[in-house]
Amino acid sequence: MKAQDSFTPRVLIADDQADVLEALRLLIKSEGYHIETVKRPSDIVKSIEERDFDVLLMDLNYTRDTTSGQEGLDLLTRIQKLDSTLPVVVMTAWSSVDVAVEAMRRGASDFIQKPWDNARLLTIIHTQAELGQALRRGQRLEAENRILRDEGKPKLIAESPAMQPVLQIIERVGSSDANVLISGENGTGKGVVAQTLHVVSSRASKPMVTVNVGGLSEGVFESEMFGHVKGAFTDAKADRVGRFEMAEGGTLFLDEIANLPIKHQPKLLRVLETGEFERVGSSKTRRANARIISATNADLGEEVSAGRFRQDLLFRLNTVEIHLPPLRDRREDIPLLAMHFLRQHERHYRKNVEGFHPAAMQALLKHAWPGNVRELDHAIERAVLMALGTTLEPRDLGLQSGREVSRRLEDMSLEEVEGFLIQRTLAQCDGNVSRAAEKLGLSRSALYRRLQRFGL
């Protein structure tokens, strides 16, 4: 039984007898597998910490105690903490049912008695290697499924002169692996540009993983970004894959990057500089292979000057910078965007709406759009819901100026007033969530929850 060409397992063999090690090495290597051998329990741990293996074939008995298997059993528990997905096949010449049961209870995948049967041993190695690979693939897929992503191709509508430089940069750098920083006001479409960059890249067939960096509480940043191993902390009930591993071969989109706390910035910088990281609770170094796209509505130059953002991290993030103009500077795109959102919401709500009354389109063109494209999307969604006929009227849009809203505060509900105050404070703080949260007397995570609830 030869290993498949597309899958060559790496097998670690551990035994304190040199002749046994050599016999096993020759036997398994003859099947085309990559082999490493060690003689001591401490060397097993060191090897697993430093490299990934597909199967561990280990003796249960070492020099401390050559008959009970206790040293090997204790080692099994430690190996499970290091890598719960690594299949472990145990061997002993002092076989007993009790030892076999205890070994399986502690995480062993199978059991071999010395002297072994060559055919059976090779079958077990092959089977466990394939099962281990399947388990690791499943773990990654399960982690990816927890991330809500739009799998469809993005719709970047940009025909105005103000958007032409954006399209030109996307065309030039989209296919590269260069890190890109997307800047612009809230709601200008930074996420859509990030998706577009991913779709036109050579990584399009791999995942694009989005993480709102500013929305992560300080206590979970490392676990979310780099993953953790079972038992790393109180609530770590199982191994968890981090965002860098989820984005393997694809794109990692770091939204709201300016709100990354200064204490965590060196940890992100290290991955960008070396491509290496460790899961929380593990000393095994892993390699990151993801293109980094980040976005912010803040002026990172000012953040650097104020000591809130590391300059060396900024240099790593903005190999290329794309600045998105606000909607008020690209009014030529408003009719196209409005019709695009109309068709989206018409399908979603199963309504028959053909288009806009000229007065409604005129209202859209004149509005200030402080919330940019996102505000336009919400206005069209409301209009589709409120429309009584097949044409959207100005009244359906519900557009109001800031002065009109201020005059009507006494008519608002408590929730509407809260949403208005949050939006106004964000505008006063130039979209900086951390400063707005401080001004409102909220924690950053509490403000993010409210932003999500109000669609801001």
N, C-alpha and C positions, 0 to 999 in steps of 0.2 A: 504494500500500500504506500504509494508515493505521495508526498505533500503536493497539493495543487500549486501550479506555477504562480497563480495570482495570490496565493496565501502561504507564506512560509513562516510557520510559528517560531518564536524564540523561546527556547526551553532552558530553564535553570535547573541543574541537577545538584543535589546536596547529599553527601555521604562522607563519613570520616574514614572510610577504607579506600585507599588509592586504587586497588585492583577493581573494586566494584564501580567506582567512578569511571574508570577507563572503559570497562565493559559496557556500561550504559551509554557513555559518550559515543563509542564506536557504533553501537546498535542504532541509536536514535539519529545520529548524524548521517548514517547510511540512507535514511529516508529523505534527506535533503533539508533537514531542519537546522536552524542556527542554535549552537549549544554553548552554554557557559557552565563551569563546574566550580563548586566551593566545598570546603571540608568542615567549616565550623558554623554553628548557628548565627554567630555575630556577622559572618560574611554573607549569610542569606539576607539578613536585614539590610545590610549595607547595599547589596546588589539591587534589592527591590526599591530602596530609596533613590538609587541613582538612575535606574533604567526600567523600562516597561518590559514585562515578559508575558507570554501567552499561556505558559504552563510552568508550575513549579513541581518537580518530582523530588521528594525529600524523604530521607530516612527519619524514623522517629527516635532512634537510639544513638546517643553520642557518648563521649567519654565520661560525662558526669554520672550517667546511669545507663548501662548497656542493655538492660533487660525490660524495664517497666514501660519505656516509651514516654515517660513523664516530661522529659526535657523537650521532646518533639511536640507534645501536646501543648505545653506552655507556649512554645514558639508559634503554634497555629493561631492562638488567640492574638498574639502580637501582629502576625501577618494580616489577619482579618482587619485590624485597625489601619494598617498601612495601605492595603488595597483589597477591598471587599469583592472586587470583580475578578481577582486572579484565581484561576482554578488550581487547587493544590491536590496532588496525588501523593499519598503517604505510603511508605514501605517499612517493613520490619521483618526480621527473621524470627521474632518472638511473638508470633501472631496469636491473638485471642479475640473472641467475640466482643468482650468488654472494651478492649483497646480500640477496636474498629468502630464500635458504636460511639465511643467518646471522641474519637478523631472526627467522625462525621458531624457530631454535635457541635464541635468547635470550628467547623467550617471546611473540613476536607471534602473534596469532590468525589474521590474514589480511593480505593485501598488495594495495595499489592503486597502479596506475601513473598518473601525470599525463600528459595530461589524462584525467580519469576518465569513466566511463560512469555517468550519473546512476542509472539503474535498478539496475545492479549494485552501486553504492555503497550505495544505500538497502537493498537486499536483505541485504548484508553487515552493515550496522549493525543491522538488525532481528534477524537470526539471532544475531549475537554478543551482543546485549543479552539475548536469551532464554537463550542458553547460559550466560552469566555468572550470571544469576539462578538458574538450575538448579544451577550449581556451588556457589553460596553456600548454597542450601537444602540441598543434599546434604551440605555440610560441617557445617552445623548439626545435621542429622539423625544424621550419623555420630557427632558428638560426644555427642549425647543418648543414643545407643544404647550408649555406653561407660558410662553411668551406670545402675546397677541400681536400678530403681524398681518399687514395687508399683503396677501400673496399676489394680488393682481398687479399688472404693470401700472406705474404711475402715469397720471395725465398732467404733463407740464404744458400749460397754456401760456404762451409768451410770444406775442407778435408785436408788442410795442417797442419803440426804439430803446427805451430804458432797459429792456430785458435782453437786448441783443448781446451785450458783453457777457452776460451770464451764460447764454447758449454757446457762445464762442469758447469760453473756458471749459464748459462741460465737454464740448467736442474735442478739445485738445488734451484734456487730462483724464477724461472718463475711463479710457481703456487702460490707464496706468495703475500702479499700486500706490501712488503718491497720497499721503495724508492730506485731507482737505478740511478747511475750516469754513463753515457757512455762517455769515453774520447777517443781521437784519432785525427789524422790529418784530415784536410778537405778531404771529399770524401771517407773515409774508410768504410762507410756503417753504421753509427751510427743510422740513421733513420730506416734501415732494422732491426737492432737488437732490437730497441724499438718496432717495429711492432711485431716482433717474441715474445718478452716478453709479449705483450698484448694478442697475439693469444693463447699462452700456459697457460694463467692465467684463473682464475675462472671468470674474468670480460670480457671474449672474446665476449660475446653476447651483451655487452654494447658498447657505442661509445669509440673510441680512437680519442681524439682531439689534434691536433698538433698546436703549436703556436711558431713562431720564435720570441723569447723574445727580441733578439737584434734588430730586425727589427721594433719594436713598437716605435713610437715617444713618448717622455716623456709625452706629453699632453694627450695621449689616453690610457696609460698603465692601469690605474684603471678601466676605462670603458670597455676595451677589456677583462680584466681578471675577473672582478667582476660584470660587467653589470652596467646599470644605469636606473633611472626612468625618465619618461617623465618630461621635464622641469628642469632637474638637471643642464643643461647648455644650451647655446644658440641653439646648433644644436640638442639637445635631443628632437626630435619630437615625440618619442614614447618610451615605455619601451624597454630595450634591455637586453637579457640574456648574461652573461659573459661566458668565457671559462670554469670556474670551474663548472657552472651549466650545460653547454653543456656536460661535461664529467661525469655527475652524474652516479655513479655506475660503471664507466669505468676507462679509463686511460687518464691522461693529460700529454702530451709530451712537455716539455719545451726545445726547441732547442736553441743553442747559449746562454746558461744560463750565461756564463761569461760576456756577454755584457749587462747584466741587470744593469742599472744605480744604483749607491750606494743609491740614495735617495728613490728608490722603493724597495730595498731589505728588509727593515723592514716590508713592507706591505705583501710581499710574505711569509716572515718568520712567521708572525702572523697566517696566514692560516695553514701553516704546523705544527705549535705548537698547536693551539687550534681547528683547523678544522672549524673556524668561519670567516665570512666576511659579508660585507654589500654592496649592490649596491650603486653606486655614487648617492647622493641625497636622500638616504633612511637611516633611523636609524634602520630598521628591520634587526636583525641578522639572517643570513642563515647558514646552515651547509653544509660543503663540504664533498663529499664522492667520492674521485677520487684517484687512485694510481698515484704517481708522478714519472715520468721517465724524466731525464734531460740529456742533452748532451753538450759537449764543446770540442773545439780543443785547448783550452788554458790550461796552468798549473795553476789550481785553488790555489794550495799551494803558488805559486809565487804571484798570484793576491791578496791573503790574506795578504802576507808579505808586499805588496806594498800599502795596504790599499784600494784596489779597490773592494774587495769582503769580506763580513762578514764571519768570521770563524764559527759563530753559524749557519748561513744559510748553509754553506758547510756541517756541521755535519748532518743537517737535510736531505740534498739531497743525500749524499753518504753513506746511510746505507750499500749498496753494490756498489762497483765500478767495471765496466767492461772496460778494456782498449783494444782497437782494434789496432792490428799491421798494419803498412802501407803495401801497396800491394807489395813493393819491398822485404818485409820479408816473404811473403807467395806466392812466385812465382808458387808453385805447383797448386795453385787455378786458375792461369791465363787462361789455356786452357778451364777449366770448365766454368769460368765466361764469357770468350769470346764467347763460343758456346751458352751460355744462352742468351747473348745480341744479338747475331746473329739471333737466332730464334725469339726473341721479335721484332726486327726491320724488319726482313724479312716479318713477318705477317703484321706489321703495314703499311709498304710501298708496300705490295703485290708484292714482288720481289722473284725470284727463285734463291736463293743462297744456295749451298749445304755445303760449308765449306771453309777452309783456305788452301791456297798454303803453303807448308812446309816453304818457305822463309818468308811468312807473319807471320806464327806462331812463327818462330824464332825471327822476329823483335819484336813481342809482348813480348816475354820472355826476350829480352835484354833491352827493354826500361826502363828508370828510373822511370816512372810513378809518377811524383811529385804531380799530381792531384788524384792519387790512383784509386779506383774502378770507381769513377765518370768519370775520364778522360778516362779510358778504355771503358766505356759505350759510351761516345761521339765519341771515335775513331772508334768503331765498327759501330755506326750509320752512321758516315760519309762514312765508307767503303762500307756499304750496298748501300748507295745512289750513290756512285761513281763507283761501280763495273760494268764492261761491260759484264762479263761472269757469270758463276755459281760458280766460285771460287774467293775468295778475294785474291788480289795480294798485295805485300808490298806497291806499289804506292797508292793503294786505302786508306790505313790507314792514310797517311799524317803525319806520326810521324817525329818530328824534335827535335833535341837537343837544349838546351838554346843557345849554341854558334851559331848554324845555324840560329836561329831566330834573334839573335842580328845582324848578318851580313846582314840580309834581311830587316831591319827596313825601309830603304829608299824605299823599294818596297811595303811596306804596305800602306793600306788606313788609314785615321785618326782613324776610328773606330777600326781597327785591332791593331793599336799602343796603343790606350786607353786600350783595353782588355789585351794586353801584359803587359803594365805598372801596371795595377791593379793586375794582377796575380803575377808579380814579387814583388810588394810592400807587398802583403799579405804573400808571402813566407818569406820576410825579417822580417815581424812582427810576424812570427810564427802563422799566421792565425788569429791574433787578429784584428777583424774588426774595433774596435774603434781606435786603434793606426794607422792602415792603413789609415783610413779615415782622421785622423789628418795629417798624413804625405802627403797625396794627396791633402789636402786642401778642402775636401768634408765633408758634414754632414754625420752622420752614415746612416741615411735613404736614402740619395742620393747614397751612395756607395752600399747599399743593392739593390737598383733599378738597378744599373749597373751590379752587380753580377748576378742578375736574368736574365738580358738581354743577358749577355755573357755566361750564363750557367755555371757560376763558383760557 
